[in-house]
């Protein structure tokens, strides 16, 4: 990493914000690769000629912006922007493992219940049918990235005990892995509860995703609403000329 040394020329701008801008530019230019560890506060202080208090505040600013992430006991790292394929039906767990990271889950709710009127309509099932209602926080490398609330007709998920970190893997066991679907993505702001769960600031940008998937015979197997961190995720779709 090149030295971060400069003569302050932004009158009225706090030094820690000037440091944050310089670090941001270093990262954008490729001087520090995504996923790489940031030099220690002491090293950055020597490079920039600033106090460690100022360096610490500059780093905290970039952590709040999602540019950097802090891993307890390991240090501070440049956050990776995750490019999720927008045109391929895949699971969070599969995508995470394909990036060389370990997926994990924290369960909020896992139970059978009757569907709401909206859920029954979305799943195209009778109002008195039984569904598996699944709420969970999805993590990669121990970092919370998404909150998912899924509703599955109980006939496709007869044993909640078989459900691990991957819903699609569990559905596959019973022969009901989805093969097609529709997904809608929109921008939004995190609620106080969502911000606390995802470890971001209130009103941070998030992506709200609604997904309905089907098995080969056309039956809807999944109705899921998710909230993904906007500072970490980009949904990318290949475009082809018709």
TAKA-V13320 format. One line per field, one symbol per residue. burial: # if it has 16 or more other C-alpha atoms within 10 Angstrom, else .. A space follows every 10 residues. Layout:
# TAKA-V13320
burial=???
This chain:
# TAKA-V13320
burial=...#...... ....###### .###.##... .###..##.. #..#####.# .#.####### ###..##### .....##### .#.#...... .##.##.... ..###....# .#.##...## ..#.#....# ########## ..######## ####.##... ....###### #....###.. #...#...## ...##..#.# #..####### .####....# ########## ####...... ..
